[in-house]
């Protein structure tokens, strides 16, 4: 069971004060005038840091992993008010998380994102924070990913991670944490050479004696056939195979 770490209170107070100062400079005091009775940005900032403390997980002596993607769900009323400053607020909150991670020497698996959204079931003044540690996935030049939302050749076999597609352009595509893999997955649960996709009839996923195993549709495998829509888990990273 992963251990939980509690942030130092002095660090917490200092970061929150800097956050408020930054927002004040950013919008020239607009937040102070607009947010008096409902959800205030500093409340969201405090909730993010509590979420980090609750979800911080010790992987080894050098690494304590924290979430890097945060979904902040607000009531309709609060979201409409905050939406005026949505982009700026998301950026400032992400900066707060990065600074806090740096001070506490936490590990982030990928870029920090703080995303504000509306939940009609919430009442004014109430908000919810959900988070995940989403590993950064990158591709070598021979298998460049498409941009999120970009058109992908429907005939091209590919792996999808979140909103990004990674075309499979080689007969054998190796995945893992190593710099010499075709698709690199910066996940603490991934081995340097974790598994490989073999294109053919049929298409195969083959585990490469990874430490934590490769899971296909929830089952640990050594080698298995895959079809369109098959999910592959490497550590905490989920990839979906698309046959093209």
WOKA-V547078 format. One record per pair of residues at least 12 apart in sequence whose ideal C-beta (glycine too) atoms are under 10 Angstrom apart, sorted by sequence separation. I is the first residue (numbers start at 1). J is the second residue. If there is no record, write none. Layout:
I;J + I;J
This chain:
20;32 + 54;66 + 55;67 + 100;112 + 146;158 + 152;164 + 153;165 + 156;168 + 157;169 + 170;182 + 177;189 + 178;190 + 180;192 + 181;193 + 195;207 + 196;208 + 217;229 + 228;240 + 229;241 + 230;242 + 53;66 + 54;67 + 98;111 + 99;112 + 117;130 + 145;158 + 150;163 + 152;165 + 156;169 + 169;182 + 177;190 + 178;191 + 179;192 + 180;193 + 181;194 + 183;196 + 194;207 + 195;208 + 207;220 + 209;222 + 217;230 + 218;231 + 220;233 + 228;241 + 229;242 + 230;243 + 27;41 + 52;66 + 98;112 + 145;159 + 146;160 + 148;162 + 149;163 + 150;164 + 151;165 + 152;166 + 153;167 + 159;173 + 168;182 + 176;190 + 177;191 + 178;192 + 181;195 + 182;196 + 183;197 + 194;208 + 195;209 + 207;221 + 208;222 + 216;230 + 217;231 + 219;233 + 227;241 + 228;242 + 229;243 + 51;66 + 52;67 + 97;112 + 114;129 + 115;130 + 143;158 + 145;160 + 148;163 + 149;164 + 150;165 + 152;167 + 168;183 + 175;190 + 176;191 + 177;192 + 178;193 + 181;196 + 182;197 + 193;208 + 194;209 + 195;210 + 206;221 + 207;222 + 216;231 + 217;232 + 218;233 + 226;241 + 228;243 + 51;67 + 52;68 + 96;112 + 97;113 + 143;159 + 145;161 + 147;163 + 148;164 + 157;173 + 159;175 + 166;182 + 175;191 + 176;192 + 177;193 + 178;194 + 191;207 + 192;208 + 193;209 + 194;210 + 205;221 + 206;222 + 207;223 + 215;231 + 216;232 + 217;233 + 227;243 + 228;244 + 23;40 + 72;89 + 94;111 + 95;112 + 97;114 + 114;131 + 146;163 + 147;164 + 148;165 + 166;183 + 176;193 + 177;194 + 191;208 + 193;210 + 194;211 + 204;221 + 205;222 + 206;223 + 207;224 + 215;232 + 216;233 + 226;243 + 23;41 + 52;70 + 72;90 + 94;112 + 96;114 + 146;164 + 147;165 + 174;192 + 175;193 + 176;194 + 191;209 + 192;210 + 194;212 + 195;213 + 196;214 + 205;223 + 206;224 + 214;232 + 215;233 + 23;42 + 48;67 + 51;70 + 93;112 + 94;113 + 95;114 + 113;132 + 145;164 + 146;165 + 174;193 + 175;194 + 176;195 + 191;210 + 192;211 + 194;213 + 195;214 + 204;223 + 205;224 + 214;233 + 215;234 + 20;40 + 70;90 + 93;113 + 94;114 + 139;159 + 145;165 + 146;166 + 174;194 + 175;195 + 176;196 + 190;210 + 191;211 + 194;214 + 195;215 + 204;224 + 205;225 + 213;233 + 214;234 + 215;235 + 20;41 + 51;72 + 72;93 + 93;114 + 94;115 + 113;134 + 145;166 + 146;167 + 174;195 + 175;196 + 189;210 + 190;211 + 191;212 + 195;216 + 203;224 + 204;225 + 205;226 + 212;233 + 213;234 + 214;235 + 19;41 + 20;42 + 23;45 + 48;70 + 92;114 + 93;115 + 137;159 + 144;166 + 145;167 + 161;183 + 173;195 + 174;196 + 175;197 + 189;211 + 190;212 + 191;213 + 202;224 + 203;225 + 204;226 + 212;234 + 213;235 + 19;42 + 47;70 + 70;93 + 90;113 + 91;114 + 93;116 + 109;132 + 110;133 + 111;134 + 143;166 + 144;167 + 173;196 + 174;197 + 189;212 + 191;214 + 202;225 + 203;226 + 212;235 + 215;238 + 48;72 + 70;94 + 90;114 + 109;133 + 110;134 + 137;161 + 143;167 + 159;183 + 161;185 + 172;196 + 173;197 + 188;212 + 189;213 + 190;214 + 201;225 + 202;226 + 203;227 + 210;234 + 211;235 + 212;236 + 17;42 + 19;44 + 20;45 + 47;72 + 69;94 + 89;114 + 90;115 + 108;133 + 109;134 + 110;135 + 111;136 + 136;161 + 137;162 + 139;164 + 142;167 + 143;168 + 144;169 + 172;197 + 173;198 + 187;212 + 198;223 + 200;225 + 202;227 + 203;228 + 205;230 + 210;235 + 216;241 + 16;42 + 19;45 + 44;70 + 68;94 + 90;116 + 107;133 + 108;134 + 109;135 + 110;136 + 135;161 + 138;164 + 139;165 + 143;169 + 170;196 + 171;197 + 172;198 + 173;199 + 195;221 + 19;46 + 70;97 + 89;116 + 109;136 + 110;137 + 134;161 + 137;164 + 139;166 + 142;169 + 143;170 + 170;197 + 171;198 + 172;199 + 181;208 + 195;222 + 196;223 + 203;230 + 205;232 + 207;234 + 44;72 + 69;97 + 108;136 + 109;137 + 110;138 + 134;162 + 138;166 + 139;167 + 142;170 + 170;198 + 171;199 + 172;200 + 195;223 + 198;226 + 16;45 + 19;48 + 68;97 + 86;115 + 87;116 + 137;166 + 168;197 + 170;199 + 171;200 + 197;226 + 15;45 + 16;46 + 19;49 + 44;74 + 67;97 + 68;98 + 86;116 + 139;169 + 140;170 + 143;173 + 168;198 + 169;199 + 175;205 + 15;46 + 66;97 + 85;116 + 86;117 + 142;173 + 168;199 + 172;204 + 174;206 + 176;208 + 12;45 + 16;49 + 39;72 + 68;101 + 83;116 + 140;173 + 175;208 + 177;210 + 12;46 + 15;49 + 44;78 + 66;100 + 67;101 + 82;116 + 97;131 + 139;173 + 140;174 + 172;206 + 174;208 + 176;210 + 205;239 + 39;74 + 66;101 + 83;118 + 168;203 + 175;210 + 197;232 + 38;74 + 39;75 + 65;101 + 82;118 + 205;241 + 12;49 + 38;75 + 64;101 + 79;116 + 195;232 + 11;49 + 12;50 + 39;77 + 40;78 + 44;82 + 66;104 + 68;106 + 78;116 + 79;117 + 80;118 + 137;175 + 145;183 + 159;197 + 194;232 + 203;241 + 38;77 + 39;78 + 67;106 + 68;107 + 69;108 + 79;118 + 140;179 + 143;182 + 175;214 + 195;234 + 38;78 + 39;79 + 64;104 + 66;106 + 68;108 + 69;109 + 78;118 + 79;119 + 140;180 + 142;182 + 143;183 + 157;197 + 194;234 + 203;243 + 12;53 + 41;82 + 64;105 + 65;106 + 66;107 + 67;108 + 68;109 + 69;110 + 77;118 + 78;119 + 79;120 + 138;179 + 140;181 + 194;235 + 7;49 + 39;81 + 40;82 + 63;105 + 64;106 + 65;107 + 66;108 + 67;109 + 68;110 + 69;111 + 70;112 + 71;113 + 72;114 + 73;115 + 74;116 + 76;118 + 135;177 + 139;181 + 140;182 + 157;199 + 197;239 + 7;50 + 35;78 + 38;81 + 39;82 + 62;105 + 63;106 + 64;107 + 65;108 + 66;109 + 68;111 + 69;112 + 70;113 + 71;114 + 72;115 + 73;116 + 74;117 + 75;118 + 76;119 + 79;122 + 81;124 + 138;181 + 139;182 + 140;183 + 191;234 + 194;237 + 6;50 + 38;82 + 41;85 + 45;89 + 63;107 + 65;109 + 68;112 + 69;113 + 70;114 + 71;115 + 72;116 + 73;117 + 74;118 + 75;119 + 76;120 + 78;122 + 139;183 + 140;184 + 189;233 + 190;234 + 191;235 + 195;239 + 197;241 + 199;243 + 7;52 + 44;89 + 48;93 + 52;97 + 56;101 + 62;107 + 67;112 + 68;113 + 69;114 + 70;115 + 71;116 + 72;117 + 73;118 + 74;119 + 75;120 + 76;121 + 77;122 + 78;123 + 82;127 + 138;183 + 139;184 + 189;234 + 190;235 + 199;244 + 7;53 + 35;81 + 48;94 + 51;97 + 63;109 + 66;112 + 67;113 + 68;114 + 69;115 + 70;116 + 71;117 + 73;119 + 75;121 + 76;122 + 77;123 + 78;124 + 137;183 + 138;184 + 157;203 + 187;233 + 189;235 + 190;236 + 5;52 + 6;53 + 34;81 + 35;82 + 41;88 + 45;92 + 49;96 + 53;100 + 60;107 + 72;119 + 73;120 + 75;122 + 76;123 + 77;124 + 78;125 + 137;184 + 138;185 + 187;234 + 188;235 + 189;236 + 190;237 + 5;53 + 6;54 + 34;82 + 41;89 + 45;93 + 48;96 + 49;97 + 52;100 + 56;104 + 59;107 + 71;119 + 73;121 + 74;122 + 75;123 + 76;124 + 77;125 + 78;126 + 79;127 + 136;184 + 137;185 + 138;186 + 187;235 + 188;236 + 189;237 + 4;53 + 5;54 + 7;56 + 44;93 + 48;97 + 52;101 + 57;106 + 73;122 + 75;124 + 78;127 + 135;184 + 136;185 + 137;186 + 185;234 + 186;235 + 187;236 + 4;54 + 5;55 + 6;56 + 34;84 + 35;85 + 56;106 + 57;107 + 74;124 + 75;125 + 135;185 + 136;186 + 137;187 + 185;235 + 187;237 + 4;55 + 5;56 + 31;82 + 34;85 + 41;92 + 45;96 + 49;100 + 53;104 + 56;107 + 74;125 + 75;126 + 135;186 + 136;187 + 183;234 + 185;236 + 186;237 + 4;56 + 5;57 + 41;93 + 44;96 + 45;97 + 48;100 + 52;104 + 74;126 + 75;127 + 110;162 + 135;187 + 185;237 + 2;55 + 3;56 + 4;57 + 5;58 + 73;126 + 74;127 + 75;128 + 134;187 + 135;188 + 137;190 + 2;56 + 3;57 + 4;58 + 30;84 + 31;85 + 52;106 + 73;127 + 74;128 + 133;187 + 135;189 + 185;239 + 2;57 + 3;58 + 30;85 + 41;96 + 45;100 + 49;104 + 72;127 + 73;128 + 133;188 + 135;190 + 1;57 + 2;58 + 3;59 + 72;128 + 73;129 + 183;239 + 2;59 + 27;84 + 31;88 + 71;128 + 72;129 + 73;130 + 175;232 + 177;234 + 27;85 + 30;88 + 31;89 + 71;129 + 72;130 + 176;234 + 177;235 + 5;64 + 26;85 + 70;129 + 71;130 + 72;131 + 175;234 + 4;64 + 70;130 + 71;131 + 3;64 + 5;66 + 27;88 + 69;130 + 70;131 + 71;132 + 2;64 + 23;85 + 26;88 + 27;89 + 67;129 + 69;131 + 70;132 + 175;237 + 2;65 + 26;89 + 67;130 + 68;131 + 69;132 + 48;112 + 67;131 + 68;132 + 69;133 + 175;239 + 23;88 + 26;91 + 27;92 + 66;131 + 67;132 + 68;133 + 69;134 + 22;88 + 23;89 + 26;92 + 48;114 + 67;133 + 68;134 + 66;133 + 67;134 + 68;135 + 65;133 + 68;136 + 22;91 + 23;92 + 45;114 + 157;226 + 160;229 + 22;92 + 23;93 + 44;114 + 65;135 + 157;228 + 160;231 + 161;232 + 20;92 + 44;116 + 19;92 + 22;95 + 23;96 + 159;232 + 166;239 + 168;241 + 19;93 + 22;96 + 168;242 + 54;129 + 162;237 + 165;240 + 167;242 + 168;243 + 19;95 + 55;131 + 57;133 + 109;185 + 110;186 + 161;237 + 162;238 + 166;242 + 168;244 + 18;95 + 19;96 + 22;99 + 54;131 + 55;132 + 56;133 + 109;186 + 110;187 + 161;238 + 162;239 + 165;242 + 167;244 + 18;96 + 51;129 + 55;133 + 108;186 + 109;187 + 160;238 + 161;239 + 162;240 + 50;129 + 51;130 + 52;131 + 107;186 + 109;188 + 160;239 + 161;240 + 16;96 + 19;99 + 47;127 + 51;131 + 159;239 + 160;240 + 15;96 + 18;99 + 19;100 + 47;128 + 48;129 + 107;188 + 158;239 + 159;240 + 160;241 + 15;97 + 43;125 + 47;129 + 158;240 + 159;241 + 160;242 + 39;122 + 44;127 + 48;131 + 158;241 + 159;242 + 15;99 + 16;100 + 43;127 + 157;241 + 158;242 + 14;99 + 15;100 + 39;124 + 40;125 + 44;129 + 157;242 + 158;243 + 14;100 + 38;124 + 39;125 + 156;242 + 157;243 + 158;244 + 37;124 + 38;125 + 39;126 + 156;243 + 157;244 + 11;99 + 12;100 + 15;103 + 37;125 + 38;126 + 39;127 + 154;242 + 155;243 + 156;244 + 11;100 + 14;103 + 15;104 + 38;127 + 155;244 + 152;242 + 154;244 + 12;103 + 153;244 + 11;103 + 12;104 + 152;244 + 7;100 + 11;104 + 69;162 + 8;103 + 7;103 + 8;104 + 7;104 + 137;234 + 5;104 + 7;106 + 135;234 + 135;235 + 137;237 + 5;106 + 135;236 + 136;237 + 133;235 + 134;236 + 135;237 + 137;239 + 133;236 + 134;237 + 135;238 + 132;236 + 133;237 + 134;238 + 65;187 + 65;188 + 65;189 + 63;188 + 109;235 + 109;236 + 110;237 + 60;188 + 109;237 + 59;188 + 59;189 + 57;188 + 65;236
